[in-house]
Every structure is written in C-alpha cells, then in structure tokens.
Amino acid sequence: MENLIKGLHQFQEQYFSANRELFEQMAKGQNPDVLFITCSDSRVDPNLITQSKLGQLFVIRNAGNLVPPYGSANGGEGAAIEYAIQALNVKHIIVCGHSGCGAMKGLLNRQKLIDQMPLVYEWLAHAESTRRVLVENYANCRGEQLIDIATAENVLCQIENLRTYPLVRSRLHSHSIALHAWIFEIDEGEIYAYDAKTHKFIPADEPQPLLELPEYQMPEPCPAPKRFEPHQEAHLPGAGRLSATQADRIFRGTSR
C-alpha cells in the first residue's frame, strides 16, 4: 500500500498537474470509440499495451475475459456492453485473451475448483463452449500447448457470445460496429489479432477486415504436442506457437 500512496501523490503532483485541461474536459463526459474486454490478470493493462489516453477505452475486465451470453445471469458484463453500445456508441469491440491465463488453466481442471473456489467454478461455466471444444477435439494435446489453444478458442467463443446480444447483432447488420479477437503474448510484448480472411492470428499492425466467423470445418486429429520457438514459422498464428493443423482448427469459428 505504501507504494500505491506514493503513486497517488506523484499522479497528483506530476501527471495531473501537467494534464489538468484534459481532466477538466474528461469531467464533462466520455466518448470512447472502443469497448475493450480483457482478463483481470495483473499483467494485462489495456491502456499500457495500446498506449491509449484517458477516455479512449471503455474497459470490461474479468477472469478469463468472458462474455456471458445474452439472457444469462447478469454479473454486470451485459449491462456494460449494452451501455457501451447504446449510450457511448462505440465503433469497435475487442476481446483480448493473453498467454499463461490462469482462468484457462482452471477451465482445463474445472472440477478441482468446486471446493476451494466455488464462485470461480460457477463463473467458468460461461466458457463451457471453449471447454467442450477442447475435450472433443484436442484430447492428445497437453501442457502449454493446450493452454495456448484454449486461449485462442476462448477468444473466438466469447466473440460468438457477443453476437447473442441484440444490440451487437443490429450494429453488425448495419456495419456500424466491428468485432476483434486479440491475444496478448506477454513474453513477447506482442498483440496478435484474428484475421477473417486467413483465419489466423496475425500481428495486430497488419490490416484486418471486420471479423466474420468462417464456416465450420471438421478438424484433423491433434498431433503430438510441440511448442515452437517464437518466430520459428512466421506463417503460423502467435508467431509459430502452434502447428498448421492446430491453426486450421482453432481459427475456424462456427457456421451461421
């Protein structure tokens, strides 16, 4: 706490003083263009990794960057999504997962959470689609490789959950909002974004179309686990962390 108190004083004496006009303007209201949905993990800071200024991001954070489907128990996420779209008129919604996600690790062993973390156990029910995809299609995968796959699958599953919201469907129909699926690789400091044309995660500085989920394709059996070194194969999503077969499966979406 001592460091936090020192930080408060530094903020007031240095940053706030140098940006007083900005804060006076922000006090009148907000007008962000982006709804940023990400994990509560302390290593993920949306404003830091995007270098965004005050008022540019409307942020939802929770364990596992989950989006409860429309009509499910409202923990606040649905209300925040509705407010961001209807009141703030955001133009982009980003769902951002990250490497080494504790929620994804818990999802892979969800039954073990019942006694010690029953609320976490219940919360991860919103990622049941992700868990089912993993169980039925990646039985041969293990360890860090499976966590990487879970992170990617989960981001796309949450995009699908977003599409269950009437406001999202309406804005997508009128092409007035865009959905984006991101993965933050902590050890690389790199953001990978889903590209609808190639069905891969590519560096986020490359052009991307509106996210459209491609048609379903039956996956091939998962190969033996293998973790690539960063940038070993540039054509693979996540800078070569997954095999071509896995990439084809992970980034396919589901049919509509």
Secondary structure, 3 states (H helix, E strand, C coil): CHHHHHHHHHHHHHHHHHCHHHHHHHCCCCCCCEEEEEECCCCCCHHHHHCCCCCCEEEEEECCCCCCCCCCCCCCHHHHHHHHHHCCCCCEEEEEEECCCHHHHHHHCHHHHHHHCHHHHHHHHHHHHHHHHHHHHCCCCCHHHHHHHHHHHHHHHHHHHHCCCHHHHHHHHCCCCEEEEEEEECCCCEEEEEECCCCEEEECCCCCCCCCCCCCCCCCCCCCCCCCCCCCCCCCHHHHCCCHHHHHHHCCCCCC
